[in-house]
Amino acid sequence: MKQTCSSEIRIPRILIAAPGSGSGKTLLTCALLRLLHRKGIRAAAYKCGPDFIDPMFHKKVLGTPSRNLDLYLAGEEGVRRSFAAGCEGAQIAVIEGVMGYFDGTGTSGMEGSSCHLASVLQAPVLLAADVRGMSRSAAALIKGFTDYGEQRMIRGAFLNRVSPAIADRISGWLNSEAAIPVLGSFPLDETLCIESRHLGLVEPDEIPDLLQKIDHAADLLEQTLNLELLLEIAQSAPVLQVEKMSVKELEAARENARNEEAPVTIAVAEDEAFSFYYEDNLELLEELGAQIVRFSPLHDREFPKTDGLLIGGGYPELKARELAANTFMISSIRRAAEQGMPMLAECGGFQYLQEKLVDSEGIEHHMCGVLKGCSRMTNKHVRFGYLEVSGEGSYFGSGRTIRGHEFHYSDSTNNGNACRAVKPDGRAWDCMVVQGRITAGYPHLYYGSAPEFAEAFVRECRKFREERGRK
């Protein structure tokens, strides 16, 4: 049975979309967030879709977490609830879109797209277009996006990589022919580029002068930005009805967690090698009575004394030499596994728990050896896209299904066969290793799609603590 009640969210909001990937959405979003911060306007940041890296840039600018809003993983109500949780205390919400504005999945090709998300959140859209090498064609491009489809949510445009003179001409054409205002523009400036690698942008901590670069972008944006009109568009967003839904069993688990004298402690690996986490996942663990203890497999000498371990994805292949050299950490994780500690590991974390990792140069590095197998970097996508994972036993219970996605260039000699992964188009394969209280594999899981999975993990962490206390 589901118990429901609703609340009204009244917050100005905008979604920054683009005709396609590589149009400058992340740079524009970060520059705008920085500019709002300078003006004393408290902003909440979000990312459409499952991307882990873009929210890191938002967090770097604001100093507060950015949330993923993914309609496949969380569903429409789940997205609205996550949006509501993230905008507490904020004066405006800024959502960065994904890929091209209409690009999604499903038979329509638009499910989970920026357009779909804008409709679900009733968020006005600002289209960021890279118009380098264009003139009148830029107006045609933007007008075409504005007029296309049933959802007419685009209320303004940004122009990227364009001279002020050309930007003024494009603005005039759009105003007269499409009634779409140009809110600002960026000039052609190669210093504004953010580097990419195989999984997307490089991580923000890898760019020594990132904040200076974003400050420079904010300076340039301020020269052309019509902030008053942007805020007016954001304020036009209607009241959003958010349904608060709870599962009885989950509510009971939360109540039990609140009654515990001491919280369960879960170590979360976070450093240059492991950094891919959904804020919603960590918050759900905390709601269930867990205290998050962050540590670095790269830099810390030993694994902290906790009741459970979570190792997310990241770029362990880039730090394999350093990870292998930290033998004290490896030994302490191995001891924890031998003692029966509950562990969850995803993608890069899964590789770290296995015996060996072969990097892109073909060099073999010894990892934790908690699980059998050797992972090896390839030069192509091995798996890419959304999936549902179901299994028996462990934290999956009896045939429980949880949603997630895979995105990796590495492959392993032991991908596991404890679970079954099924893509939306029906393609399926075996995945995941379940070994005692350890569940690990390439899929990145979204706990909110099956909160009982997270509850089972926390419950096993509590049991492990009790077992140690009796010894």
ROVEX-467559 format. One record per residue (C-alpha): x, y, z. Coordinates in steps of 0.25 Angstrom, whole numbers, plus 5000, padded with zeros to 4 digits. Example, Ala and Ser with C-alpha at 12.3 -4.5 7.8 and 13.67 -1.06 7.14 Angstrom:
// residues 2
504949825031;505549965029;
END
This chain:
// residues 471
500050005000;500550144997;500250265006;500250394998;500150545001;500550664992;501250794994;501450914986;502850964981;502951114978;504251134972;504751214960;505451114950;506051104936;506650984928;507851014919;507750924907;508450914894;508250864879;509350764882;510450714891;511750804891;510950934890;511450984903;510350954913;511250924924;512151044923;510951134922;510251074934;511451084942;511651234938;510251264941;510351194954;511551274957;510951404953;509651374962;510551354974;511351484972;509951554972;509551484985;508451404978;508451264984;508351154973;508151004973;508750934962;508350804955;508750714943;507750644934;508150504932;509050404939;510350484936;511350484949;512350584944;511550714940;510950714955;512350724960;512550854952;511250914958;511750874972;513150934970;512451064967;511451064977;512050984988;510750904990;510350774984;509650774970;508650664968;508350574956;506950574950;506750454942;505350414938;505750264934;506450244947;505450314957;504150334949;503350464948;502950464963;504350424967;504950544959;503950644965;504250594979;505750604977;505650744970;504850784983;505850734992;506950804985;506350944984;506150964999;506651095003;506951134988;506451254981;506551194967;506751064961;507751044949;507650914942;508650874931;508050784920;508650664914;509050644899;508150714889;506850774894;505950664888;506950544890;506450434898;506050284898;504750204896;503950194883;503750344882;505250364884;504950474894;504650394907;505650454918;506050564909;506250704913;504950744907;504250634915;504850684928;504450824925;503050774923;503050694936;503650814944;502850924936;504250994935;504451094924;505551064914;506751144910;507451094897;508951104897;509451094882;510851084877;510751174865;512151184861;512251194845;510751234845;509951364842;508451354838;508551204839;508651224854;507251294854;506751174846;507351074855;506751134868;505451164862;505351024857;505550964871;504551074877;503451024867;503650874867;502850774875;501650794884;502350844896;502750994893;503551024905;504751104899;504651244904;506051304901;507351274895;508851284898;509851294886;511251224888;512551254880;512051374873;512551524871;511651634878;511351684864;510751554859;510051524872;509351664870;508851624856;508351484861;507651544872;506951644863;506451534854;505951444865;505251564872;504551594859;504251454853;504151364865;503851454877;505051384884;506051484892;507551454892;507851474907;509351474905;510551424897;511951364898;513051414889;514051314881;515051294893;515851164893;516251184907;514751154911;514851004906;514750894916;515550774913;514850634910;515250484911;514650354909;513550364919;513250514917;513850644922;515050634931;514750644946;514850784952;515950754961;516850724950;516750864944;517650954953;517051084949;515651034947;515051144956;515851254950;515351204936;513951204941;514151344947;514651384933;513351324927;512451394937;513151524934;512951504919;511451464921;511151584930;511551674919;510451624910;509451554920;508051614921;507951564936;506651634938;505951564927;506551434931;506051444945;504651494939;504651364931;505051274942;503951344951;502851304941;502951164944;501651114951;501451054964;501950904964;501150804971;502050694977;501450564982;502150514995;502150364993;502550255003;502650105004;502150055017;503249955019;504250075016;503550165026;503650055037;505150035034;505350185035;504650195048;505550075053;506750155049;506350275056;506150195069;507550135068;508550185079;509750195069;509650205054;510150105045;511450155038;511750135023;513050165017;512950235004;514250244995;514450384989;515650434983;516250454969;516050304966;514550284971;513550404970;512350354963;511150364973;509750404972;509350504983;508050434985;508650294987;509550354999;508350425005;507450305005;508550225012;508550345022;507050345024;507150195027;508050215038;509450215032;510550315035;511450335023;512950335026;513750375014;515150325011;516250315000;516750184995;517850264989;518350355000;517850295013;518750185020;517650095025;516150075022;515350135033;514650055044;513250055039;512049955037;512049955022;512749995010;512250064997;513250084985;512650164973;513150184959;514150274954;515550264947;516350154955;517050124942;517650264942;518150244956;518450094956;519950104959;519650184972;518450094976;519349974975;520450044983;519550074995;519749925000;519349965014;517950015009;517849885000;518149795012;517149865021;516049855011;516349705009;516249685024;514949755025;514449665014;514949535021;514249585033;512849585026;512749735024;511549775015;512149835002;511549904990;512449934978;512049994964;512849994951;514250064956;513950004970;513649874964;515049874957;515749914970;515149794977;515649694967;517049634966;517649714955;517449844946;518149854932;518250004928;518150064915;519650054913;519549904915;520249904929;519649814939;519349854954;519049774966;517749824972;517049774985;516749624981;515449624989;514749574976;515349484965;515549544952;516449644944;515849764937;516549824924;516349954917;515849954903;515750064892;514250054891;512950054899;512749914905;511349954911;510650074909;509150114914;508050094923;507649954929;506849884940;507649784948;506949674956;507449564964;507249464975;507749474989;508749574995;508149714995;507249684983;506349594992;505449504984;505449554969;505549704973;505849794961;506649924962;506950024951;508250074947;509250094935;510550054930;511650134923;513050074922;514150054913;514749934921;514349794922;514649684932;514949534932;513849524942;512649614940;511849524949;510549444946;509749464959;508749564953;508149594940;508249724933;507149764923;507249884914;505949964910;506049904896;505949754902;507449724900;507949644913;509249584919;509749534932;510449624942;510849654956;511649574966;511049534979;511949474989;511449465003;511049615007;511849664995;511049714983;511849774972;511849794957;511849894945;510449954947;510250084954;508950064962;507950164966;507450124980;506150214979;505650114968;505650004979;505850064992;505749924999;507149894993;507750005001;506949965013;507449825012;508949875011;508749965023;508149845031;509349755027;510249865032;509549875045;509649715047;511149725044;511249825055;510549745064;511349615061;512649695063;512149735077;511849595081;513249555078;
END
